Amino acid sequence: MGGEAFKALADPTRRRILELLRMGDLTAGELAEHFDMTKPSISHHLNTLKASKLVDVRREGQNMVYSLNTTVLQDLMSWFYTFTDKDKNHD
């Protein structure tokens, strides 16, 4: 499991982006509407999420559309579940 995903999840802005994408795919512009920051700052967060493979991106005409990479998120959830399950067995 890559540390990039954990680093990406450490930031509250990136966690909020993931929450928004949970409701459906969004363009970079649509995501930016939810934040009080510059578009280059949003772009930096999106690039970090893309590099960590937590989000996928595709081009639709002039727009870049972002979506959750559910495979990576499921892998993270499985890891967390395994970790917490082991703790329960030690009680």
matplotlib code that plots the C-alpha trace (Angstrom):
import matplotlib.pyplot as plt

x = [0.0, 1.6, 2.2, 1.0, -2.6, -2.1, -0.3, -3.1, -5.7, -3.9, -5.1, -8.7, -9.2, -8.4, -10.7, -13.5, -12.8, -13.2, -16.4, -17.7, -16.7, -18.5, -21.7, -20.7, -18.1, -17.2, -15.1, -12.2, -14.4, -17.3, -15.0, -13.4, -16.9, -16.9, -13.7, -12.5, -9.1, -7.4, -7.8, -4.0, -4.4, -7.3, -5.3, -2.4, -4.8, -6.3, -2.9, -1.9, -5.1, -4.4, -0.8, -2.0, -4.4, -7.4, -9.0, -9.2, -9.4, -10.7, -11.1, -14.6, -14.3, -12.7, -13.2, -11.2, -13.7, -12.6, -14.0, -13.2, -10.9, -13.0, -10.4, -7.8, -10.3, -11.5, -7.9, -7.4, -10.7, -9.6, -6.3, -8.0, -10.4, -7.7, -5.8, -8.8, -9.9, -6.5, -6.8, -10.2, -8.6, -6.1, -8.7]
y = [0.0, 3.3, 6.1, 8.6, 7.8, 8.4, 11.6, 12.7, 11.9, 13.9, 17.2, 18.3, 20.0, 16.7, 14.8, 17.2, 16.8, 13.0, 13.6, 15.7, 13.1, 10.4, 12.1, 11.9, 12.9, 16.6, 18.9, 20.9, 24.0, 22.5, 21.3, 24.8, 26.3, 24.5, 26.1, 29.6, 29.2, 29.9, 27.5, 26.8, 25.7, 23.4, 22.1, 21.2, 19.3, 17.4, 16.6, 15.2, 13.0, 11.9, 11.0, 9.0, 7.2, 8.2, 9.9, 9.3, 12.0, 12.0, 14.7, 15.6, 18.3, 21.3, 19.9, 17.6, 15.4, 13.8, 10.7, 8.5, 5.5, 3.1, 0.3, 2.2, 3.3, -0.3, -1.4, 1.3, 0.3, -3.4, -2.4, -0.4, -3.2, -5.8, -3.5, -2.8, -6.5, -7.6, -5.1, -6.6, -10.1, -8.8, -7.6]
z = [0.0, -1.1, 1.4, -1.2, -0.5, 3.3, 2.6, 0.3, 3.0, 5.6, 4.1, 5.0, 1.6, -0.2, 2.1, 1.3, -2.5, -2.0, -0.1, -3.0, -5.6, -3.6, -4.8, -8.4, -11.0, -11.1, -13.3, -11.8, -12.1, -10.2, -7.5, -7.2, -6.5, -3.2, -1.9, -1.1, -2.8, -6.1, -9.0, -8.9, -5.3, -6.2, -9.1, -6.8, -4.5, -7.5, -8.8, -5.4, -5.4, -8.9, -8.1, -5.1, -7.4, -5.2, -8.1, -11.8, -14.4, -18.0, -20.6, -21.8, -24.4, -22.7, -19.2, -17.0, -15.1, -11.8, -10.2, -7.2, -7.8, -5.8, -6.2, -4.3, -1.7, -1.2, -0.7, 1.9, 3.7, 3.6, 5.2, 7.9, 8.6, 8.9, 11.2, 13.5, 13.3, 14.7, 17.6, 18.5, 18.7, 21.2, 23.7]

ax = plt.figure().add_subplot(projection="3d")
ax.plot(x, y, z, "-o")
ax.set_aspect("equal")
plt.show()
